[in-house]
């Protein structure tokens, strides 16, 4: 049994596509996989959310979303505006542990960056990862600003004793500029964490069959084998 948390340096850095890629790689390795999205925001109750995209791309069949708020805001703010009860940290912990008992791999995708408040008492994905003693992969942008954002995120994890086994560049441009090219080399130097995956920009638009095949080439094989056992 294994729990892996997927967080980002900010919003819109490619966490959902990275989550789908990790799920696809784990499935291809013969593992049973579940994906949990504790809080979904910015999507109406009758619309497909991030988990629907993970299912479509990776083929994973087991997903859990605990709460959804329609406003595209941090979950605690969106909860206050909607009148829908706030999520509690214990709900997330219980749900993930239940999945962990049933599946080889449970991937937990956050909302926005690591310290976004998810619910009651301002708990964050960092609190969840720490309580679960689960490693956290950081999805980072390719361009300017990513060195600072990535180092801050990794340091926050490290300060709480949460292992960060790797960074994934969530949307590698078709024509990378100088900053992006340099950042791939500099990210490990400033964070102390290897870049273990680079996902091409637009990967989320691939057909599921193409995505599943290509994902194995985006995530380092030896790293995935170590993570997923």
C-alpha positions in Angstrom: 0.0 0.0 0.0 1.3 3.4 -0.9 0.0 7.0 -0.7 1.5 9.7 -2.9 0.5 13.4 -2.6 0.6 15.6 -5.7 0.9 19.3 -5.0 1.9 22.3 -7.1 3.9 25.5 -6.8 0.7 27.4 -7.7 -2.5 26.9 -9.6 -2.6 26.0 -13.3 0.9 24.4 -13.3 -0.4 21.0 -14.6 -1.2 19.1 -11.4 -4.2 17.2 -12.9 -2.4 16.1 -16.0 0.6 15.1 -13.9 -1.7 13.1 -11.6 -3.2 11.4 -14.6 0.3 10.6 -15.9 1.4 9.1 -12.5 -1.8 7.1 -12.4 -1.3 5.8 -15.9 2.3 4.7 -15.1 1.2 2.9 -11.9 -1.6 1.1 -13.8 0.9 0.1 -16.5 3.1 -1.4 -13.8 0.2 -3.6 -12.8 -0.8 -1.7 -9.6 -4.4 -1.1 -8.5 -4.8 2.7 -8.3 -7.2 5.2 -6.7 -7.1 9.0 -6.9 -8.6 11.3 -4.3 -9.3 15.0 -4.9 -10.3 16.3 -1.5 -11.7 19.7 -2.7 -12.8 20.7 -6.1 -13.5 24.4 -6.8 -14.6 26.4 -9.9 -16.8 23.6 -11.3 -20.6 23.3 -11.0 -22.1 20.3 -9.3 -23.3 18.8 -12.6 -20.1 19.4 -14.5 -17.0 17.1 -14.9 -14.2 18.1 -12.6 -10.5 17.3 -12.4 -11.1 13.7 -11.5 -13.1 13.2 -14.7 -10.1 14.3 -16.6 -7.8 12.0 -14.6 -10.2 9.1 -15.4 -10.4 10.0 -19.1 -6.7 10.3 -19.6 -5.3 7.5 -17.4 -8.1 5.0 -17.3 -8.1 4.8 -13.5 -11.5 3.6 -12.4 -11.5 4.5 -8.7 -11.8 8.1 -7.6 -13.1 10.0 -4.6 -14.0 13.7 -4.5 -15.0 14.8 -1.0 -16.5 18.3 -1.6 -17.1 20.7 -4.5 -17.7 24.4 -4.5 -18.8 26.3 -7.6 -16.7 29.5 -7.2 -13.1 29.4 -8.6 -11.5 30.3 -5.3 -9.5 28.7 -2.5 -11.7 26.0 -1.0 -12.2 27.6 2.4 -13.2 30.9 0.8 -15.4 29.1 -1.7 -17.1 27.3 1.1 -17.9 30.5 3.0 -19.4 32.0 -0.1 -21.5 29.0 -1.1 -22.9 28.1 2.3 -21.7 24.5 1.7 -20.0 23.1 4.9 -16.2 23.3 5.0 -14.2 20.2 4.6 -12.5 18.8 7.7 -9.0 17.4 7.8 -10.2 14.2 9.5 -12.5 13.5 6.5 -9.6 13.7 4.2 -7.4 11.5 6.3 -10.1 8.9 6.8 -11.0 8.8 3.1 -7.3 8.4 2.0 -6.6 5.7 4.6 -9.7 3.8 3.5 -8.5 3.9 -0.1 -5.0 2.9 1.0 -6.4 -0.3 2.6 -8.0 -1.3 -0.7 -5.5 -0.2 -3.4 -1.8 -0.6 -4.1 -1.4 3.1 -4.9 -3.5 6.1 -3.7 -2.7 9.5 -5.3 -4.0 12.6 -3.6 -4.3 15.7 -5.8 -4.3 19.1 -4.0 -6.0 22.3 -5.0 -3.8 25.2 -6.1 -0.5 25.4 -4.2 0.7 23.5 -1.1 -0.5 26.0 1.5 -4.0 26.7 0.0 -6.5 26.4 2.8 -8.7 23.4 2.2 -11.3 23.8 4.9 -12.0 23.9 8.6 -9.4 25.6 10.8 -7.3 26.4 7.7 -5.8 23.0 7.2 -3.7 22.5 4.0 -2.4 19.7 1.9 0.8 20.0 3.8 -1.1 19.1 7.0 -2.6 16.1 5.2 0.7 14.9 3.9 2.3 15.3 7.3 -0.4 13.4 9.1 -0.4 10.6 6.5 3.4 10.5 6.5 3.1 10.4 2.7 5.7 11.8 0.2 4.7 14.7 -1.9 5.6 15.2 -5.6 5.8 18.9 -6.6 4.5 20.0 -10.0 6.2 23.1 -11.2 6.0 25.5 -14.1 8.8 25.6 -16.7 9.5 29.4 -17.0 10.5 32.4 -15.0 9.6 32.3 -11.3 9.6 28.6 -11.0 13.0 28.4 -9.1 11.7 30.6 -6.3 8.2 29.0 -6.2 9.7 25.5 -6.2 12.3 26.1 -3.5 9.6 27.7 -1.2 7.4 24.7 -1.7 10.1 22.1 -1.1 11.3 24.0 1.9 7.8 24.1 3.4 7.6 20.3 2.9 11.0 19.7 4.4 10.3 21.9 7.4 7.3 19.6 8.3 9.3 16.4 7.7 7.5 15.5 4.5 9.6 13.8 1.9 9.7 15.3 -1.6 11.0 12.6 -3.9 10.8 14.5 -7.1 9.7 17.5 -9.2 7.6 17.3 -12.3 7.5 20.0 -14.9 3.8 20.2 -15.6 3.7 21.8 -19.0 7.0 21.7 -21.0 6.7 24.2 -23.9 7.1 23.0 -27.5 9.6 25.8 -28.0 11.2 26.3 -24.6 12.8 29.7 -24.0 16.1 30.3 -22.4 14.7 30.4 -18.8 12.9 27.1 -19.2 16.0 25.4 -20.6 18.1 26.7 -17.7 15.5 25.9 -15.1 15.5 22.2 -15.8 19.2 22.2 -14.8 18.8 24.7 -11.9 15.7 23.2 -10.2 17.6 20.3 -8.6 20.4 22.6 -7.5 18.1 25.1 -5.7 15.7 22.6 -4.2 17.9 19.5 -3.6 15.2 17.5 -5.4 15.5 15.8 -8.8 13.3 16.6 -11.8 11.7 13.2 -12.4 9.2 14.1 -15.1 8.6 16.5 -17.9 5.1 16.6 -19.4 4.7 18.3 -22.8 2.4 21.3 -23.0 -0.9 20.2 -24.4 -0.6 16.6 -23.2 -4.1 16.8 -21.7 -5.5 17.1 -25.2 -4.2 13.7 -26.2 -6.5 10.7 -26.8 -6.5 8.4 -23.8 -4.6 5.6 -25.7 -1.9 8.1 -26.7 -1.7 9.6 -23.2 -1.3 6.2 -21.5 1.5 5.1 -23.9 3.3 8.5 -23.8 3.2 8.8 -20.0 5.8 6.1 -19.5 8.2 8.4 -21.4 7.5 11.5 -19.4 8.2 10.0 -15.9 11.6 8.5 -15.2 11.3 4.7 -15.2 13.6 3.9 -12.3 12.0 6.6 -10.1 8.5 5.3 -10.9 9.5 1.8 -10.1 10.9 2.9 -6.7 7.9 4.9 -5.9 5.3 2.4 -6.9 7.2 -0.6 -5.8 
